[in-house]
Amino acid sequence: DGGITQSPKYLFRKEGQNVTLSCEQNLNHDAMYWYRQDPGQGLRLIYYSQIVNDFQKGDIAEGYSVSREKKESFPLTVTSAQKNPTAFYLCASSIDGAGGRGEQFFGPGTRLTVL
Amino acid sequence: AQSVAQPEDQVNVAEGNPLTVKCTYSVSGNPYLFWYVQYPNRGLQFLLKYITGDNLVKGSYGFEAEFNKSQTSFHLKKPSALVSDSALYFCAVRDKRGNTPLVFGKGTRLSVIA
């Protein structure tokens, strides 16, 4: 999946727990993104980052947090404030910024289930 | 604001027949347009993109798409469908002006029947 790894592949969370999803890329891409995928709703942008130590909220950032301390890493934390976190989470990266002409490369995804 | 619509949730086609997956978009300026494919429980794979120039764009696995500015469309096509083309297809757009990320459509599920 294009040099982007996500772990774990499956994740189970109890109510009230925070969990962190890992995303690493070895493509030397500047920009990284987190999306949430629900059946019939397509991809919705959670957060994105165009440079280290900087990130912007997407359309559905409430209940999520991110960090970008290294160029190759963009972890996503799903907090207990996220009321309906069960979904398929996709990480992506692109060589140029969010508004550039470069395509995004996607990781294999993490399926999060709240028990 | 930018948006993209995929008017068909599901497209069924017989193997060997041509296929079309529709996409229309809305941007303030000129668009960058993309098509991706997703197989079950996998990430998205890039198929092709329109940046500028020739309106007919050729991509991976024999797919192509035609940019039509007057109809604000970017339909995905393939002359002869394969059963292995069965998957979920996403169209995405971003405005060339500004610095906003891609906006994705809701996806179209393609089923190719042998």
Chai-1 contact restraints between the chains, C-beta under 6 A:
chainA,res_idxA,chainB,res_idxB,connection_type,confidence,min_distance_angstrom,max_distance_angstrom,comment,restraint_id
A,D1,B,G43,contact,1.0,0.0,6.0,A-B,restraint_1
A,G42,B,F104,contact,1.0,0.0,6.0,A-B,restraint_2
A,G42,B,G105,contact,1.0,0.0,6.0,A-B,restraint_3
A,G42,B,K106,contact,1.0,0.0,6.0,A-B,restraint_4
A,G42,B,G107,contact,1.0,0.0,6.0,A-B,restraint_5
A,L43,B,F104,contact,1.0,0.0,6.0,A-B,restraint_6
A,L45,B,P101,contact,1.0,0.0,6.0,A-B,restraint_7
A,Y48,B,P101,contact,1.0,0.0,6.0,A-B,restraint_8
A,L90,B,G43,contact,1.0,0.0,6.0,A-B,restraint_9
A,A98,B,N99,contact,1.0,0.0,6.0,A-B,restraint_10
A,A98,B,P101,contact,1.0,0.0,6.0,A-B,restraint_11
A,G99,B,G98,contact,1.0,0.0,6.0,A-B,restraint_12
A,G99,B,N99,contact,1.0,0.0,6.0,A-B,restraint_13
A,G99,B,T100,contact,1.0,0.0,6.0,A-B,restraint_14
A,R101,B,Y32,contact,1.0,0.0,6.0,A-B,restraint_15
A,R101,B,I51,contact,1.0,0.0,6.0,A-B,restraint_16
A,E103,B,F34,contact,1.0,0.0,6.0,A-B,restraint_17
A,E103,B,F46,contact,1.0,0.0,6.0,A-B,restraint_18
A,E103,B,K49,contact,1.0,0.0,6.0,A-B,restraint_19
A,F106,B,G43,contact,1.0,0.0,6.0,A-B,restraint_20
A,F106,B,L44,contact,1.0,0.0,6.0,A-B,restraint_21
A,G107,B,G43,contact,1.0,0.0,6.0,A-B,restraint_22
A,P108,B,G43,contact,1.0,0.0,6.0,A-B,restraint_23
A,G109,B,G43,contact,1.0,0.0,6.0,A-B,restraint_24
